[in-house]
Amino acid sequence: MEKSVGEKLKEYRQQRQWTQQDLAEKLNVTRQAVSNWERGKTLPDIYMVKAIAKVFEMTLDEYMQDARPANVQMPKTPGRLAAATIVVIVLYLAAGAITSSLSVEAVVGMVIIGVLCQGFLHLYFASSLKTDNFAMLAGYDSKVEYRTQEVKKVLIQMDFHVACVSFATVLLLGVCSFFEGSAWETVYLCITFFYCLDLSLALCFYNYRSIERTLVNEKDQKTAKAGYFSVGWFLGCVFLLIGTVMVKFELESIKNNSPKAQGMIGWMALFLVVTMAELFYEQHRAKKEVETSGTYRPGIAFVISSLLAAGILAALCFS
């Protein structure tokens, strides 16, 4: 027997463990209105039915036909690419042993990228999709209301990107490690630098692009978008620091563990302390500004931190 609109409403509400008041607040109606719909005393109009379907993350047809949307599943391709990456690492170890030209730097880089980055992220993304637990994702807030199905789709996009780029990078490291002399060191630094840059920017891009699809409330959408200003500033500072250090090491032929290299660590640590403190402060300030005025603009603290960071970077260059 086909369920009535009220019966469907009550069933879907109880599945999500919402009270009538919870649902009423999401729909901007009174609790009494929800109660009347569920008991069949009154019926919501077509516009309200569309709003109800949206709250339950369903299309209007799915809601009216009592058809639940298909659960998003992790595809097999990222897992297969992760396995292919491991195969590449094993083949490189075998080839290096046979030719006696194994590069320790290449092995370390391949393991970090292929196992610690690609493998770990794939396992975590797959686990999140299976358990609906996103608590460990960067930026996730348990107090914010998300569209779970859309969050899962974004995770799949991220996993595909990480899998493809990581596999290509590991393969490139293996091939380029057979270069000789300083050419290999330069290529190695460039490959790892651009891998880190791509990974950071890509994950931020997928997150930012999906804000309106994954977040239910408009205020949360504005807060998330405002927070990305400080995130972009921080990433820019970090990669500027890394690039500067790499160039300085190459131009001045600085050796690892040398007194000059150890001295640079202090400047790098100070730079990161300043930029990270500003990141956390601006994240907090952006949320507060959006809640009070609905808009966000960087304040005087941002300008001071930027100048201080620039001064530290200049001191590092001339140290």
Disulfide bonds with the S-S distance in Angstrom:
none
